[in-house]
Amino acid sequence: MGFNRAHLFAAFALVLLILSHSAEAIHPRPRICHSPSHIYQGTCSNRKCVEVCHSEHFTGGYCSRRGIATKAHCECTVKCGHQSPSPPSEVPEPPPSERPAPTKVM
């Protein structure tokens, strides 16, 4: 009893499935962590939510509803375990006259 086309196709599909699963085990997708925005106010808009989340040092954001009767709120996202950058310094840039002149590289 030999293999027919259906058996070969099934075997090929099984091999692809096993290979894709082992590739996922070697390079797992990063998990995404969620946190409600602390400063977003008003009716939720995805565009504004993303901007506010970026200002809160997250990598993204979206409008979310938890439950049926609740109104949408801004939910910020970041890769789990990712350390968000520290907030920008409160020290202002020096005026242009006090900045050192750029050096020329030859």
ZATOR-517071 format. One line per field, with one value per residue (C-alpha): residue number from 1; residue in one letter; x, y negated, z negated. Coordinates in Angstrom, 3 decimals. Layout:
BEGIN
seq: (NUM ...)
type: (a ...)
xx: (X ...)
yy: (Y ...)
zz: (Z ...)
***
This chain:
BEGIN
seq: (1 2 3 4 5 6 7 8 9 10 11 12 13 14 15 16 17 18 19 20 21 22 23 24 25 26 27 28 29 30 31 32 33 34 35 36 37 38 39 40 41 42 43 44 45 46 47 48 49 50 51 52 53 54 55 56 57 58 59 60 61 62 63 64 65 66 67 68 69 70 71 72 73 74 75 76 77 78 79 80 81 82 83 84 85 86 87 88 89 90 91 92 93 94 95 96 97 98 99 100 101 102 103 104 105 106)
type: (m g f n r a h l f a a f a l v l l i l s h s a e a i h p r p r i c h s p s h i y q g t c s n r k c v e v c h s e h f t g g y c s r r g i a t k a h c e c t v k c g h q s p s p p s e v p e p p p s e r p a p t k v m)
xx: (0.000 1.582 0.923 -1.597 -1.906 -4.224 -1.739 1.169 -0.804 -1.783 1.818 3.097 0.482 1.400 5.109 4.341 2.190 4.941 7.587 5.477 4.782 8.477 9.390 6.863 8.454 11.917 10.799 7.622 5.582 5.921 2.955 1.178 0.388 -2.497 -2.978 -5.715 -4.531 -4.090 -4.578 -7.030 -10.379 -13.523 -15.077 -12.620 -11.058 -8.422 -6.190 -6.216 -5.822 -2.639 -1.216 -1.942 -0.499 2.689 2.943 2.619 5.579 3.571 4.004 0.333 -3.268 -6.881 -10.431 -11.843 -15.167 -15.269 -18.773 -21.874 -23.111 -19.776 -18.518 -15.249 -12.030 -8.426 -6.322 -2.535 -0.327 3.319 5.288 5.261 8.579 9.490 10.838 9.290 11.703 12.085 10.053 11.691 13.970 12.489 15.740 15.187 17.504 20.125 19.603 21.333 24.020 25.198 25.369 28.865 29.677 29.554 32.937 33.852 34.969 37.269)
yy: (0.000 -3.265 -6.899 -8.639 -12.412 -12.849 -11.117 -13.194 -16.432 -15.486 -14.582 -17.847 -19.887 -18.104 -18.854 -22.543 -22.700 -21.159 -23.488 -26.595 -25.559 -24.974 -28.337 -29.996 -28.214 -29.481 -33.078 -33.657 -36.763 -39.406 -39.701 -43.042 -44.582 -47.031 -49.896 -52.524 -56.037 -58.220 -61.546 -60.925 -62.652 -62.998 -60.932 -58.306 -58.709 -56.174 -58.864 -61.030 -57.961 -56.918 -60.449 -60.596 -57.117 -58.145 -61.174 -58.739 -56.771 -53.813 -52.377 -52.552 -52.805 -52.213 -52.890 -49.983 -49.063 -46.783 -45.397 -46.203 -49.407 -51.134 -53.971 -53.677 -54.628 -54.965 -51.840 -52.179 -49.323 -48.313 -45.079 -43.193 -43.498 -46.534 -49.355 -52.582 -55.469 -57.952 -61.139 -63.983 -66.208 -69.359 -71.222 -73.537 -73.630 -76.404 -79.385 -79.150 -81.688 -79.512 -76.262 -75.131 -75.471 -72.191 -70.751 -69.984 -66.455 -66.009)
zz: (0.000 1.107 0.449 2.628 3.119 0.126 -2.191 -0.868 -1.283 -4.856 -5.732 -4.203 -6.120 -9.359 -8.864 -8.209 -11.333 -13.476 -12.015 -12.571 -16.171 -16.914 -15.339 -17.671 -20.642 -19.662 -18.958 -20.978 -20.266 -22.947 -25.265 -25.321 -28.702 -29.146 -31.568 -31.734 -30.874 -33.939 -32.167 -29.271 -29.787 -27.713 -24.947 -23.782 -20.329 -19.223 -17.701 -20.842 -23.036 -21.211 -21.521 -25.257 -25.815 -23.985 -26.280 -29.216 -27.738 -26.457 -22.954 -21.933 -23.026 -22.038 -23.227 -25.210 -26.782 -29.778 -30.114 -28.123 -29.758 -30.374 -28.226 -26.328 -28.091 -26.914 -27.450 -26.957 -25.734 -26.073 -25.605 -28.917 -30.715 -28.577 -30.660 -29.516 -28.987 -31.788 -31.480 -29.593 -31.618 -33.073 -32.352 -29.373 -26.359 -26.586 -24.293 -20.870 -21.867 -24.780 -22.821 -21.839 -18.161 -16.240 -15.439 -11.841 -11.068 -8.091)
***
